[in-house]
């Protein structure tokens, strides 16, 4: 993957959106991550950068792996999931989503 590993604490928050602007069913996840973090040794701020292609691949793999490994914890019995009745259905769905392009927006660094 390249880059250097750092021992820092970063800030992360996630928002689940279920509807689009036209109030149509459009589920998606918004995740925000700080462009740096606090060094665990010095408590000083250390900037970090993300490369779009590498980040997209890692994010896509991590999320699909997380969802696949937690199948037993999910309630997929509702109307929104009529085609997922077994773990094999869930795996096929995740593979189809993994193969799609996931839109990542990496904001440009702004000077203060």
Residue pairs with C-beta under 8 A, 6 or more apart in sequence:
1 54
1 58
2 51
2 54
3 51
3 54
6 37
6 39
6 46
6 48
7 39
7 40
7 41
8 36
8 37
8 38
8 39
8 40
8 46
8 48
9 37
9 38
9 40
10 33
10 34
10 36
10 37
10 48
11 33
11 34
11 37
12 31
12 32
12 33
12 34
13 31
13 32
14 29
14 30
14 31
14 32
15 29
15 30
15 31
16 27
16 28
16 29
16 30
17 26
17 27
17 28
17 29
17 30
18 25
18 26
18 27
19 25
19 26
20 26
25 80
29 63
31 59
33 50
35 47
35 48
35 49
35 109
36 45
36 46
36 47
36 48
37 45
37 46
37 48
38 44
38 45
38 46
39 45
39 46
49 109
50 106
52 104
52 106
55 104
55 106
56 101
56 102
56 104
59 102
59 104
60 98
60 102
61 98
64 94
64 95
64 97
64 98
67 74
67 90
67 94
68 90
68 91
68 94
71 87
71 90
74 90
76 84
76 85
76 90
83 89
83 93
84 90
84 93
